């Protein structure tokens, strides 16, 4: 279990992807606050999850001051304080780097002039530091929060999904993605 003793809020979790995320977090040991607009669907998720594993909060968060009621609800979710509550901010990320040329030429990836390319942001990191490049599979590298921060991530972590980086040689185009790592992930 990756998320024991955690309380997680999953917005829009009465249907679709949000529901899947909520149920996965529960399977990983978290207690989850299911939020959304569909009360009957939310009740079904609470029942499916089992007693004490999730709570339901129905509210339209598009109206003024939407989070006060949610915060009040969370305050009462673990009244006894048996679960330490904190905001998880990742300190490590998994950077994935792929030489994009062959994929652009074959039409699998869009042409960089259509999307733009960012200059190589890490003077102390070479593309070869991303293991896996030699066989044209995506190279991976564990990156610190400081290394990830040069991409302009928000304070709450974040994901970068496929941006183009112009390599340090000024010619090679790479496709790059960045994903936060769970605290128990090692590589």
N, C-alpha and C positions, 0 to 999 in steps of 0.2 A: 504494500500500500504506500502510495506516494504522498497522500494528503491526510494522514491521521491528525486528529485534534485541530483541524482547520475549519473555519466557518467561511463559506464562499457565497457571494451573491451572484446569481446568474440572471441577468436581465433578459426579458423576452424568452423565458424558459418554459412556457406552457405548451409550446409547439416547436417542431422543426429542430434546427441545429441547437438552439438554446436548450431544448429539452434533452437532447443527446448529451450536451456538455454537462448539464446538471446531473444526469444519471451516471455519467462516467466519473464525475467528481465524487459522488456518493460511493460508487464502487471502489474508489481509491481511498475511502475512509473519511472523507469530509462530511460535515453537516452543511446542508445547502439551503439557502433562501431562494425559493422559486418565485419569480416575479413575472407579471404579465397582465393581460386584460381578461383572459378566459378563465373564469373562476372554476367552472366544472372540469375543464381540462387540468387545471392546476391541482384540484382536489384528487384527481385520478393519479397524478404523479406522486403526490404525498402518500397516497395509499400504496402505490407500487413500491415506493422507496422503503416503506416500513416505519414503524413508530420511532420517533425521536431522531430520524435521519434527515428530515427536511421540514421546512416551514413554508407556508404559502403567504405571499403578500400580493394582493391585487390592487393595482393603481395605474392610472394613466400618467406616465412621467412627462408627458408633453405639456402639462398644465403648470401654473405658477407654484413655486415652493414645493415641488413634488417630493423631495427627499426627506422632509421633516417626518412625515408619517412612516416612511421606511426606516429611518433612524430609530424612531420610537419603537417600531416593531422589532428591530434588531436588538435593542436594549433589553427587551423582554425575552428574546429567543433563548438565551443561556443565562437566566437570572442568577443562578448559583455561581457562575463564573468558573465552571469546570473546564471550559475551553479557552485557552489564551487566544485573544483576538489581536491580529496585527495585519497590516497591509504588506503583502509580499512584493518586494521589489527585487528583481533578479540581479545577481552580481556577476553572472556569467551568461554568455550567449553562445550559440552554435552558429558560426558563420559558414555559409556554403558558397563556394565559388566554382564557376563553370566557364571554361573558355567558350564564348558564345558564337564565334565565327561560323563553324559548321552548321549550327542550328539556325542562324540567321539566313545563311545561304540557302538552306533547304526549306525555309519558310516556317519552321516550327516556332521560332521567336521573331517578334516584330523587328523591323529595321531601326537601328539606333537613332537615325535622324527623326523618326516619327515620335520617339519617346525621350530622347536625350541621353547623354552619358555624363556621369560625374567623374571628375578627376580622381585618381587613386588617392584615398584619404590617409593612408598610413605609411609615413616615411620609413618606419622601422620594421614593417612587415612586407614580405615579398609574396607574390602569388604562389611560389613554390612552398611556402609555409602552410598552405592549405593542402593537406594530404589527399591524394587521389587524382591530382591533375594529370599525371603521366599517362593514365589509361583513358582519359577523356570522361571519366565519371566526375561527379561533383566533388571537389575537394572540400574537406571540412577542417575547421579549426575552432577550438574553444577560445572565445574572446572575452576579455574583461569588460566590465561596464564602462570603463574609461575609453577603451578601444571602440566600443559600440557607440558611445556618446558623440563621436565626431560625425556620425550620420544624422544627428539632430533628433534623437529619440525623445519622446516625452518622458516626464519624471516617473511615470508608472510602468516603465519597461517598454514593451512594444515589439512589433514584428515588422521587418522590412521584407516585402515580398517582391523579388525580381526587380532590382534596379540594375542599370548598366554602369559598370565602372570602366574607365579608360585606364589600362594598365600603366605601370611605371615607365614602360618603354615608349609610351605615347602612341602606340599603334594597336595593341591587342585589346579587344573588347571582351569583358567578362560579364556574365550574369551573376548577380549576388543576391543572396537572401540571408536573413538573420532571424534567429528564433531564440527566445528566452529559454534557459535551462532550469529545470526543477532543481531544488536544493540537493536532492540525492543523486542527480545525474553526474557521472564522472567524465564522460567523453561523448 
